[in-house]
Amino acid sequence: MVTKDASALKEERFDHNDVLGLIELSSSVGWDYDEGEINTILLSGNIYGHKNPKGKIVSSAAIIPYDTNLASIGMVIVHPNIEV
């Protein structure tokens, strides 16, 4: 189910306090990111995404820079039911 009001979603840059929420998001689509993997991503780059009005993470995308002219995009996930 997709929310009709995208303004209800809060865009954020996630940090180590969000690891458990990112693991839950990963599980919602059948992926198996664990705490160590997410912490490695956070040490290497940034993870952005959205939280719903209840504070639950419903989307993510990681940007990991390599040198000054190259970056990788990963961990692109959207919860199948963003109103959870």
MODELLER restraints for C-alpha pairs under 7 A, 6 or more apart:
rsr = mdl.restraints
at = mdl.atoms
rsr.add(forms.Gaussian(group=physical.xy_distance, feature=features.Distance(at['CA:1:A'], at['CA:81:A']), mean=4.96, stdev=0.5))
rsr.add(forms.Gaussian(group=physical.xy_distance, feature=features.Distance(at['CA:1:A'], at['CA:82:A']), mean=6.84, stdev=0.5))
rsr.add(forms.Gaussian(group=physical.xy_distance, feature=features.Distance(at['CA:2:A'], at['CA:81:A']), mean=6.42, stdev=0.5))
rsr.add(forms.Gaussian(group=physical.xy_distance, feature=features.Distance(at['CA:2:A'], at['CA:82:A']), mean=6.16, stdev=0.5))
rsr.add(forms.Gaussian(group=physical.xy_distance, feature=features.Distance(at['CA:3:A'], at['CA:82:A']), mean=6.70, stdev=0.5))
rsr.add(forms.Gaussian(group=physical.xy_distance, feature=features.Distance(at['CA:3:A'], at['CA:83:A']), mean=6.28, stdev=0.5))
rsr.add(forms.Gaussian(group=physical.xy_distance, feature=features.Distance(at['CA:8:A'], at['CA:52:A']), mean=6.50, stdev=0.5))
rsr.add(forms.Gaussian(group=physical.xy_distance, feature=features.Distance(at['CA:8:A'], at['CA:53:A']), mean=6.15, stdev=0.5))
rsr.add(forms.Gaussian(group=physical.xy_distance, feature=features.Distance(at['CA:9:A'], at['CA:50:A']), mean=5.82, stdev=0.5))
rsr.add(forms.Gaussian(group=physical.xy_distance, feature=features.Distance(at['CA:9:A'], at['CA:51:A']), mean=5.60, stdev=0.5))
rsr.add(forms.Gaussian(group=physical.xy_distance, feature=features.Distance(at['CA:9:A'], at['CA:52:A']), mean=4.77, stdev=0.5))
rsr.add(forms.Gaussian(group=physical.xy_distance, feature=features.Distance(at['CA:9:A'], at['CA:53:A']), mean=6.40, stdev=0.5))
rsr.add(forms.Gaussian(group=physical.xy_distance, feature=features.Distance(at['CA:10:A'], at['CA:50:A']), mean=5.14, stdev=0.5))
rsr.add(forms.Gaussian(group=physical.xy_distance, feature=features.Distance(at['CA:10:A'], at['CA:51:A']), mean=5.14, stdev=0.5))
rsr.add(forms.Gaussian(group=physical.xy_distance, feature=features.Distance(at['CA:10:A'], at['CA:52:A']), mean=6.34, stdev=0.5))
rsr.add(forms.Gaussian(group=physical.xy_distance, feature=features.Distance(at['CA:11:A'], at['CA:49:A']), mean=5.57, stdev=0.5))
rsr.add(forms.Gaussian(group=physical.xy_distance, feature=features.Distance(at['CA:11:A'], at['CA:50:A']), mean=4.36, stdev=0.5))
rsr.add(forms.Gaussian(group=physical.xy_distance, feature=features.Distance(at['CA:11:A'], at['CA:51:A']), mean=6.61, stdev=0.5))
rsr.add(forms.Gaussian(group=physical.xy_distance, feature=features.Distance(at['CA:12:A'], at['CA:48:A']), mean=5.64, stdev=0.5))
rsr.add(forms.Gaussian(group=physical.xy_distance, feature=features.Distance(at['CA:12:A'], at['CA:49:A']), mean=5.53, stdev=0.5))
rsr.add(forms.Gaussian(group=physical.xy_distance, feature=features.Distance(at['CA:12:A'], at['CA:50:A']), mean=5.85, stdev=0.5))
rsr.add(forms.Gaussian(group=physical.xy_distance, feature=features.Distance(at['CA:13:A'], at['CA:47:A']), mean=5.88, stdev=0.5))
rsr.add(forms.Gaussian(group=physical.xy_distance, feature=features.Distance(at['CA:13:A'], at['CA:48:A']), mean=4.35, stdev=0.5))
rsr.add(forms.Gaussian(group=physical.xy_distance, feature=features.Distance(at['CA:13:A'], at['CA:49:A']), mean=6.56, stdev=0.5))
rsr.add(forms.Gaussian(group=physical.xy_distance, feature=features.Distance(at['CA:14:A'], at['CA:47:A']), mean=5.48, stdev=0.5))
rsr.add(forms.Gaussian(group=physical.xy_distance, feature=features.Distance(at['CA:14:A'], at['CA:48:A']), mean=5.71, stdev=0.5))
rsr.add(forms.Gaussian(group=physical.xy_distance, feature=features.Distance(at['CA:15:A'], at['CA:42:A']), mean=6.83, stdev=0.5))
rsr.add(forms.Gaussian(group=physical.xy_distance, feature=features.Distance(at['CA:16:A'], at['CA:39:A']), mean=6.85, stdev=0.5))
rsr.add(forms.Gaussian(group=physical.xy_distance, feature=features.Distance(at['CA:19:A'], at['CA:35:A']), mean=6.39, stdev=0.5))
rsr.add(forms.Gaussian(group=physical.xy_distance, feature=features.Distance(at['CA:19:A'], at['CA:38:A']), mean=6.57, stdev=0.5))
rsr.add(forms.Gaussian(group=physical.xy_distance, feature=features.Distance(at['CA:21:A'], at['CA:56:A']), mean=6.84, stdev=0.5))
rsr.add(forms.Gaussian(group=physical.xy_distance, feature=features.Distance(at['CA:21:A'], at['CA:57:A']), mean=5.86, stdev=0.5))
rsr.add(forms.Gaussian(group=physical.xy_distance, feature=features.Distance(at['CA:22:A'], at['CA:57:A']), mean=6.72, stdev=0.5))
rsr.add(forms.Gaussian(group=physical.xy_distance, feature=features.Distance(at['CA:23:A'], at['CA:33:A']), mean=5.91, stdev=0.5))
rsr.add(forms.Gaussian(group=physical.xy_distance, feature=features.Distance(at['CA:23:A'], at['CA:34:A']), mean=6.17, stdev=0.5))
rsr.add(forms.Gaussian(group=physical.xy_distance, feature=features.Distance(at['CA:25:A'], at['CA:57:A']), mean=6.57, stdev=0.5))
rsr.add(forms.Gaussian(group=physical.xy_distance, feature=features.Distance(at['CA:25:A'], at['CA:58:A']), mean=6.48, stdev=0.5))
rsr.add(forms.Gaussian(group=physical.xy_distance, feature=features.Distance(at['CA:25:A'], at['CA:79:A']), mean=6.22, stdev=0.5))
rsr.add(forms.Gaussian(group=physical.xy_distance, feature=features.Distance(at['CA:26:A'], at['CA:32:A']), mean=6.18, stdev=0.5))
rsr.add(forms.Gaussian(group=physical.xy_distance, feature=features.Distance(at['CA:26:A'], at['CA:33:A']), mean=6.12, stdev=0.5))
rsr.add(forms.Gaussian(group=physical.xy_distance, feature=features.Distance(at['CA:28:A'], at['CA:79:A']), mean=6.19, stdev=0.5))
rsr.add(forms.Gaussian(group=physical.xy_distance, feature=features.Distance(at['CA:29:A'], at['CA:79:A']), mean=6.78, stdev=0.5))
rsr.add(forms.Gaussian(group=physical.xy_distance, feature=features.Distance(at['CA:44:A'], at['CA:64:A']), mean=6.01, stdev=0.5))
rsr.add(forms.Gaussian(group=physical.xy_distance, feature=features.Distance(at['CA:45:A'], at['CA:63:A']), mean=5.69, stdev=0.5))
rsr.add(forms.Gaussian(group=physical.xy_distance, feature=features.Distance(at['CA:45:A'], at['CA:64:A']), mean=4.26, stdev=0.5))
rsr.add(forms.Gaussian(group=physical.xy_distance, feature=features.Distance(at['CA:45:A'], at['CA:65:A']), mean=6.34, stdev=0.5))
rsr.add(forms.Gaussian(group=physical.xy_distance, feature=features.Distance(at['CA:46:A'], at['CA:62:A']), mean=5.56, stdev=0.5))
rsr.add(forms.Gaussian(group=physical.xy_distance, feature=features.Distance(at['CA:46:A'], at['CA:63:A']), mean=5.41, stdev=0.5))
rsr.add(forms.Gaussian(group=physical.xy_distance, feature=features.Distance(at['CA:46:A'], at['CA:64:A']), mean=6.52, stdev=0.5))
rsr.add(forms.Gaussian(group=physical.xy_distance, feature=features.Distance(at['CA:47:A'], at['CA:60:A']), mean=6.52, stdev=0.5))
rsr.add(forms.Gaussian(group=physical.xy_distance, feature=features.Distance(at['CA:47:A'], at['CA:61:A']), mean=5.57, stdev=0.5))
rsr.add(forms.Gaussian(group=physical.xy_distance, feature=features.Distance(at['CA:47:A'], at['CA:62:A']), mean=4.16, stdev=0.5))
rsr.add(forms.Gaussian(group=physical.xy_distance, feature=features.Distance(at['CA:47:A'], at['CA:63:A']), mean=6.37, stdev=0.5))
rsr.add(forms.Gaussian(group=physical.xy_distance, feature=features.Distance(at['CA:48:A'], at['CA:60:A']), mean=5.48, stdev=0.5))
rsr.add(forms.Gaussian(group=physical.xy_distance, feature=features.Distance(at['CA:48:A'], at['CA:61:A']), mean=5.41, stdev=0.5))
rsr.add(forms.Gaussian(group=physical.xy_distance, feature=features.Distance(at['CA:48:A'], at['CA:62:A']), mean=6.28, stdev=0.5))
rsr.add(forms.Gaussian(group=physical.xy_distance, feature=features.Distance(at['CA:49:A'], at['CA:59:A']), mean=4.90, stdev=0.5))
rsr.add(forms.Gaussian(group=physical.xy_distance, feature=features.Distance(at['CA:49:A'], at['CA:60:A']), mean=4.10, stdev=0.5))
rsr.add(forms.Gaussian(group=physical.xy_distance, feature=features.Distance(at['CA:49:A'], at['CA:61:A']), mean=6.14, stdev=0.5))
rsr.add(forms.Gaussian(group=physical.xy_distance, feature=features.Distance(at['CA:50:A'], at['CA:57:A']), mean=5.85, stdev=0.5))
rsr.add(forms.Gaussian(group=physical.xy_distance, feature=features.Distance(at['CA:50:A'], at['CA:58:A']), mean=5.72, stdev=0.5))
rsr.add(forms.Gaussian(group=physical.xy_distance, feature=features.Distance(at['CA:50:A'], at['CA:59:A']), mean=5.23, stdev=0.5))
rsr.add(forms.Gaussian(group=physical.xy_distance, feature=features.Distance(at['CA:50:A'], at['CA:60:A']), mean=6.82, stdev=0.5))
rsr.add(forms.Gaussian(group=physical.xy_distance, feature=features.Distance(at['CA:51:A'], at['CA:57:A']), mean=4.29, stdev=0.5))
rsr.add(forms.Gaussian(group=physical.xy_distance, feature=features.Distance(at['CA:51:A'], at['CA:58:A']), mean=5.56, stdev=0.5))
rsr.add(forms.Gaussian(group=physical.xy_distance, feature=features.Distance(at['CA:52:A'], at['CA:58:A']), mean=6.58, stdev=0.5))
rsr.add(forms.Gaussian(group=physical.xy_distance, feature=features.Distance(at['CA:52:A'], at['CA:83:A']), mean=6.83, stdev=0.5))
rsr.add(forms.Gaussian(group=physical.xy_distance, feature=features.Distance(at['CA:58:A'], at['CA:78:A']), mean=5.89, stdev=0.5))
rsr.add(forms.Gaussian(group=physical.xy_distance, feature=features.Distance(at['CA:58:A'], at['CA:79:A']), mean=5.00, stdev=0.5))
rsr.add(forms.Gaussian(group=physical.xy_distance, feature=features.Distance(at['CA:58:A'], at['CA:82:A']), mean=5.39, stdev=0.5))
rsr.add(forms.Gaussian(group=physical.xy_distance, feature=features.Distance(at['CA:59:A'], at['CA:77:A']), mean=5.36, stdev=0.5))
rsr.add(forms.Gaussian(group=physical.xy_distance, feature=features.Distance(at['CA:59:A'], at['CA:78:A']), mean=4.33, stdev=0.5))
rsr.add(forms.Gaussian(group=physical.xy_distance, feature=features.Distance(at['CA:59:A'], at['CA:79:A']), mean=6.06, stdev=0.5))
rsr.add(forms.Gaussian(group=physical.xy_distance, feature=features.Distance(at['CA:60:A'], at['CA:75:A']), mean=6.44, stdev=0.5))
rsr.add(forms.Gaussian(group=physical.xy_distance, feature=features.Distance(at['CA:60:A'], at['CA:76:A']), mean=5.41, stdev=0.5))
rsr.add(forms.Gaussian(group=physical.xy_distance, feature=features.Distance(at['CA:60:A'], at['CA:77:A']), mean=5.21, stdev=0.5))
rsr.add(forms.Gaussian(group=physical.xy_distance, feature=features.Distance(at['CA:60:A'], at['CA:78:A']), mean=6.66, stdev=0.5))
rsr.add(forms.Gaussian(group=physical.xy_distance, feature=features.Distance(at['CA:61:A'], at['CA:73:A']), mean=6.91, stdev=0.5))
rsr.add(forms.Gaussian(group=physical.xy_distance, feature=features.Distance(at['CA:61:A'], at['CA:74:A']), mean=5.94, stdev=0.5))
rsr.add(forms.Gaussian(group=physical.xy_distance, feature=features.Distance(at['CA:61:A'], at['CA:75:A']), mean=5.13, stdev=0.5))
rsr.add(forms.Gaussian(group=physical.xy_distance, feature=features.Distance(at['CA:61:A'], at['CA:76:A']), mean=4.28, stdev=0.5))
rsr.add(forms.Gaussian(group=physical.xy_distance, feature=features.Distance(at['CA:61:A'], at['CA:77:A']), mean=6.63, stdev=0.5))
rsr.add(forms.Gaussian(group=physical.xy_distance, feature=features.Distance(at['CA:62:A'], at['CA:73:A']), mean=5.56, stdev=0.5))
rsr.add(forms.Gaussian(group=physical.xy_distance, feature=features.Distance(at['CA:62:A'], at['CA:74:A']), mean=5.02, stdev=0.5))
rsr.add(forms.Gaussian(group=physical.xy_distance, feature=features.Distance(at['CA:62:A'], at['CA:75:A']), mean=5.47, stdev=0.5))
rsr.add(forms.Gaussian(group=physical.xy_distance, feature=features.Distance(at['CA:62:A'], at['CA:76:A']), mean=6.82, stdev=0.5))
rsr.add(forms.Gaussian(group=physical.xy_distance, feature=features.Distance(at['CA:63:A'], at['CA:71:A']), mean=6.70, stdev=0.5))
rsr.add(forms.Gaussian(group=physical.xy_distance, feature=features.Distance(at['CA:63:A'], at['CA:72:A']), mean=5.75, stdev=0.5))
rsr.add(forms.Gaussian(group=physical.xy_distance, feature=features.Distance(at['CA:63:A'], at['CA:73:A']), mean=4.76, stdev=0.5))
rsr.add(forms.Gaussian(group=physical.xy_distance, feature=features.Distance(at['CA:63:A'], at['CA:74:A']), mean=6.58, stdev=0.5))
rsr.add(forms.Gaussian(group=physical.xy_distance, feature=features.Distance(at['CA:64:A'], at['CA:71:A']), mean=5.42, stdev=0.5))
rsr.add(forms.Gaussian(group=physical.xy_distance, feature=features.Distance(at['CA:64:A'], at['CA:72:A']), mean=5.07, stdev=0.5))
rsr.add(forms.Gaussian(group=physical.xy_distance, feature=features.Distance(at['CA:64:A'], at['CA:73:A']), mean=6.43, stdev=0.5))
rsr.add(forms.Gaussian(group=physical.xy_distance, feature=features.Distance(at['CA:65:A'], at['CA:71:A']), mean=4.06, stdev=0.5))
rsr.add(forms.Gaussian(group=physical.xy_distance, feature=features.Distance(at['CA:65:A'], at['CA:72:A']), mean=6.30, stdev=0.5))
